[in-house]
Amino acid sequence: MKIFFYIQSLTGGGAERVTAALARHLVAQGHDVGVVTLASAEGDFYPLDDRVRRVSLDLVGVNRGMGKLTANYRRWRALHRALKAEQPDVVVAMMTTSIVLAILAAVGLPVRVYGSERNYPGRKTTGRPWGVLRRLVYRLAAGHIAQTREAAVWLERHTGARNVHVIPNPVIWPIPSFSPEVATESVVSRERKVILAVGSKPEQKGFDLLVRAFSTLAKDWPEWDLVILGVDAGSSAACGGGAVVERLAEQSGIPERLHLPGRVGNVMEWYERADIFVLSSRYEGFPNVLLEAMAAGCPCIAFDCDTGPRDIIEDGANGLLVPAEDVEKLRDRMAGLMANVAMRTELGGQAVQVRKAFSEERIMALWQQVLQ
């Protein structure tokens, strides 16, 4: 088959990582695979297999007012032309705006479009025009892939989506390394204990909640530091900026205990360096970083948000779940785990079972069944 993926960019994030992994697996199975992005390939963070065709529409930009309508028309036209030229059998579009554009761009072409929401759509905000378009066109797709049963039910109920399949994210194991590599000892010395968090979207990932929880523990646990990978420390951008997190750390009196190394390609080394991993997300789809941390044997704590963590963690057995956005409970669970080396060892030892439960072979086989 000729299978193309359509996503805004490959800069960073769970959807981008899964796209690169799917493309690599499918091309290894003998399929003709391509990835189309709105963004230029120059900004790619996740590398693609050399056998994967890369198409960049290079139509990302800031648009306001009527400019949005014009820009999205240009994107639709460019994607339609790309699909007409490449003639894929299947297009898998990642996330709401890309799904809508892909469905519309494929009208009149012999191509099946599958949409794949990468967050729980009941919590992730979508602009009103896109929300209306989603309700109108999702039912026209050949099918949809949701990451959890809750997300599948929401799509069927609120958009009329049909042929909805539930496929969780896989654990890509061992976790590959690529540039840029940031040595752990260049950020925190070997004698320090590390609480680790990973993500590129500070508001969604609840890094402000995590900093608040850690700031109440820092005085009593002077040997522990908090490291957050994936955000730009100097940026105030709503998506991807860490400046707000840094300001909160300063206001809480712990600026020297918070480290923001930015994006790193050697994330496996950081999971191995961490003593505790925390997922403080307000909402999720199916968190890659939680799967990876557990696969690396890191004891994990996660907010029990709408979807995702409860599908991975059995509370008290292979990790700890905390009521969603409850900073006080998060602090208590963190303190308990910081104080108990035996519990950390036990949870980390059980966590590695996700390698089998969410193995790449098992999950990719589910994708191939749907697409074929």
MOUR-V502138 format. One line per field, one symbol per residue. ss: DSSP state (H for helix, E for strand, L for the rest). A space follows every 10 residues. Layout:
ss: ???
This chain:
ss: LEEEEEELLL LLLHHHHHHH HHHHHHHHLL LEEEEEELLL HHHLLLLLLL LLEEEELLLL LLLLLHHHHH HHHHHHHHHH HHHHHHLLLE EEEELHHHHH HHHHHLLLLL LEEEEELLLL LLLLLLLHHH HHHHHHHHHH LLEEEELLHH HHHHHHHHHL LLLEEELLLL ELLLLLLLLL LLLHHHLLLL LLEEEEEELL LHHHHLHHHH HHHHHLLLLL LLLEEEEEEL LELLLLLLLL ELHHHHHHHH HLLLHHHEEE EELLLLHHHH HHHLLEEEEL LLLLLLLHHH HHHHHLLLLE EEEELLLLHH HHLLELLLEE EEELLLHHHH HHHHHHHHHL HHHHHHHHHH HLLHHHHLEH HHHHHHHHHH HL
